[in-house]
């Protein structure tokens, strides 16, 4: 199983109508949230956030080792 398979993804709609993308990794306790830009495709923003989050997970693993 790749690390990406363990990441939980939530897309939340706020009361203001804005959308929030939340990525979390329960075993490590790491979470990352970002308000989505309505002018940009969600898929591109999701991929960017995944890349950032995966780098943070690797850094956390290296720090813990």
Secondary structure as the mmCIF struct_conf table of DSSP 4:
data_model
#
loop_
_struct_conf.conf_type_id
_struct_conf.id
_struct_conf.beg_label_comp_id
_struct_conf.beg_label_asym_id
_struct_conf.beg_label_seq_id
_struct_conf.end_label_comp_id
_struct_conf.end_label_asym_id
_struct_conf.end_label_seq_id
HELX_RH_AL_P HELX_RH_AL_P1 UNK A 3 UNK A 6
STRN STRN1 UNK A 8 UNK A 13
TURN_TY1_P TURN_TY1_P1 UNK A 15 UNK A 16
BEND BEND1 UNK A 17 UNK A 17
STRN STRN2 UNK A 19 UNK A 25
TURN_TY1_P TURN_TY1_P2 UNK A 26 UNK A 29
STRN STRN3 UNK A 30 UNK A 35
HELX_LH_PP_P HELX_LH_PP_P1 UNK A 36 UNK A 37
TURN_TY1_P TURN_TY1_P3 UNK A 38 UNK A 39
BEND BEND2 UNK A 40 UNK A 40
HELX_RH_AL_P HELX_RH_AL_P2 UNK A 42 UNK A 64
#
